[in-house]
Amino acid sequence: MSEKPPWRVAIEQFERSIGAPIEEYIKTDEFADAAASAAKGQAEMHRKLESSTTQLLHGMNLPAASDIAELRAEIAELRKEVRELARALRPAAETAAAETATPKTTETETPKPKPKRAPAAAKTKAAPKRTAAATTKAKAKPKRAAPKRKPKPPATG
């Protein structure tokens, strides 16, 4: 089955007949100028379309693609700054944690004794302290029951 279908043979002959002249034209300065002009025209049309779309969206108080791109860039920059701050704070936090875990005392310095508290029996009982949550609950208004609805009269018909 090495024989090609007739449609394929026709297409290959057509390509051979126009292929060489087209390749020669592509190599000319005239084609390069035309291609550059077409690219400039396309870019200008794209700019005008984007500008009119942006004006329309802003007129409706909606963000345009350029606005979203700016916000994304700003968010990326803020994330980078947060990462840098977190990295800078890690060593300081580790140092502070190490210092609180093992207090440093010098040989000449002796630890101070903790002050003694009064015996529990001598204390007078005070009213229990209210926490913020307990205070909030105490001040909260009681929920009202939903009003009862009157049943609808049966449909007559």
Secondary structure, DSSP 8 states (H G I E B T S, - for coil): -----HHHHHHHHHHHHHHHHHHHHHTSHHHHHHHHHHHHHHHHHHHHHHHHHHHHHHHTT---HHHHHHHHHHHHHHHHHHHHHHHHHHHHHHHHHHHHHS----SS-----------GGGS--------HHHHHHHHS-----------------
